[in-house]
Amino acid sequence: MEIPEKLHKFIYRFLLLVLFSLTIFSLILLTPRFLTILAYFWPLFLSTALFLAVVLVFVKTSSVPATDASVVDKPGEGLLDYVAGLPERPVESHKSE
């Protein structure tokens, strides 16, 4: 009578293990195979790869114009000033004297 009492302590663990095993088994049987997914999404994968390749080519070939760091505002700073209700800052001229 001692063994069933010891097993009774672990009944929830056994049930959880059986439930987990059934879940994994059903997922293996019901999910589509990897090649099926690849065959369905290959146009998306290909177009994404081509787009990223084009972006990398444009980044490597385009030149960024040299600007003075003290003149250029941080991105969005003017919008933040507008939202905060601050007066506009005067635009500095870029004339060489």
C-alpha positions in Angstrom: 0.0 0.0 0.0 3.0 2.2 0.3 3.8 2.4 -3.4 0.4 3.8 -4.5 0.6 6.5 -1.9 4.0 7.6 -3.2 2.7 7.5 -6.8 -0.3 9.6 -5.8 2.0 12.4 -4.8 3.2 12.6 -8.4 -0.1 12.3 -10.2 -0.1 15.9 -11.4 3.4 15.6 -12.8 2.4 12.4 -14.6 -0.7 14.1 -16.1 1.4 17.2 -17.1 4.0 14.9 -18.8 1.3 13.0 -20.7 -0.4 16.3 -21.8 3.0 17.7 -22.9 3.8 14.6 -24.8 0.5 14.6 -26.6 0.9 18.2 -27.5 4.3 17.7 -29.0 3.2 14.6 -30.8 0.2 16.4 -32.3 2.3 19.3 -33.3 4.7 17.0 -35.1 1.9 15.3 -37.0 -0.2 18.3 -37.8 2.4 21.0 -38.8 3.5 21.2 -42.4 7.0 20.1 -43.4 9.8 22.7 -43.8 10.0 22.2 -47.5 6.2 22.9 -47.8 6.7 26.2 -46.0 9.8 27.0 -48.1 7.9 26.3 -51.3 5.0 28.6 -50.3 7.2 31.5 -49.1 10.1 31.4 -51.6 8.9 34.4 -53.5 8.8 36.5 -50.3 12.3 35.3 -49.2 13.7 36.0 -52.7 12.2 39.5 -52.9 13.4 40.4 -49.4 16.9 39.2 -50.2 17.0 41.2 -53.5 15.7 44.3 -51.7 18.4 44.0 -49.0 21.0 43.5 -51.7 19.8 46.7 -53.5 19.9 48.7 -50.3 23.5 47.5 -49.6 24.6 48.5 -53.1 23.0 51.9 -52.7 24.7 52.4 -49.3 28.1 51.4 -50.7 27.8 53.5 -53.9 26.2 56.7 -52.6 28.2 59.5 -51.2 27.1 61.5 -48.2 27.7 65.3 -48.7 30.1 66.7 -46.1 28.3 69.0 -43.7 29.3 71.1 -40.7 28.2 69.3 -37.6 27.6 72.5 -35.7 25.1 73.8 -38.3 23.0 70.6 -38.7 20.3 70.1 -36.1 19.6 66.8 -34.6 16.8 65.0 -36.5 13.4 65.9 -35.3 14.6 68.8 -33.0 12.6 71.4 -34.9 9.4 69.2 -34.6 10.0 68.8 -30.9 10.4 72.6 -30.5 7.2 73.2 -32.4 5.3 70.7 -30.3 6.7 72.2 -27.1 5.6 75.6 -28.2 9.1 77.1 -28.3 9.9 79.9 -30.7 11.7 79.1 -33.9 15.4 79.4 -33.9 16.9 81.7 -36.5 18.5 79.9 -39.4 22.2 80.6 -39.6 23.6 81.5 -43.0 26.3 79.5 -44.6 28.1 82.4 -46.3 31.8 82.4 -46.0 33.2 85.7 -45.0 
